[in-house]
Amino acid sequence: MSEPLFQIDGLRAKPVEADDEILNGIDLVVRQGEIHALMGPNGSGKSTLANTLLANPEYEVTGGRILFKGDDVTDWPTDVRAKAGMFLAFQYPQEIPGVSVIQFLRQALSARKGIDLSVLELRLATMEWMKRLGMDSSFVDRYLNEGFSGGEKKRNEVMQMAILEPELAILDETDSGLDIDALRTVARGIREIRTARPELGIVLITHYQRLLDELAPDHIHILIDGRIVASGGMELAERLERDGYESFRVTA
């Protein structure tokens, strides 16, 4: 069995402005090429986990550690983690007026891989992905996320993942706010990235089974009250669909 690409060991965390911990000892191991889906009700700690993994300064690690490719990255700042190959697709991507998508991608790619592509070279590199994701060719000239629909924001995140070529992608409720057609388009983009880069590890945080049906994760984990209370395969999603989260609270 291959060495873990990514490992969370007893992770505990809380918002900086709060006293109570939200994550109460998370353990997770992700190997190359695996998709791990994390599901949980509102308030279970899903977004806190995503933000903690990418070192959002509004959250504080109070115990445990985060390992990436064997390195302890628990104290690494966001930009260092990103340069090392960790990627976070946000549930609510931020608008950045005055910075076009193409400018953002050029700066991010330069920081991530040391490749200083011209705007023209990068535009050519993005054209195929924009076509795959159903995006107009003028999309990259718009200001980042400004005036974007929910579907456009999520497709833009997938395009960033394709261009930046991370080794680990943490997708925080990528299906949030998408209708079924937009969800299928986003899921198809993620599948195509995995086809091109089969070693990519993915942590998929979601509320809904419909994205799991599209991506067929290798492992599903149920997160309740800041702890993973059950792990398994698609049978967990089927149980959740049938019995709800309360059936897992009984065993928590």
KASULBEL-V748566 format. One line per field, one symbol per residue. phi: phi as a letter, one per 30 degrees, with the letter a starting at -180 (. if undefined). psi: psi as a letter, one per 40 degrees, with the letter a starting at -180 (. if undefined). A space follows every 50 residues. Layout:
phi: ???
psi: ???
//
This chain:
phi: .ddedbbcbidbaadedccddcccjcbabbceicccccbadeidjdddde dddcieddbbdcaiabcbhicdcecddeddddddkcbbcddbeddbdicd edddddddddddbiccddedddddddddddddcicdddedcddeididde dddddddddeddddhdcbccccheddicddddddddddddddddddbddd cbcccaccddddddchddbbbccbhibdcablcdddddddddcidddddd cd
psi: hiihdhhhhfhhiiideidhidhfghhhhhiheihhhhiiiheeeddddd dddefheeihheiaihhhfehhedehiddddddeehhhhidgiihgiehi ddddddddddddefhgiidddddddeddddddefhidedeeiiheheiid dddddddddddddefidhhhhhfdehehidddddddddddddddddgeeh ihhhhididdddddegidihhhhhfeiheiiaaeddddddddeidddddd e.
//
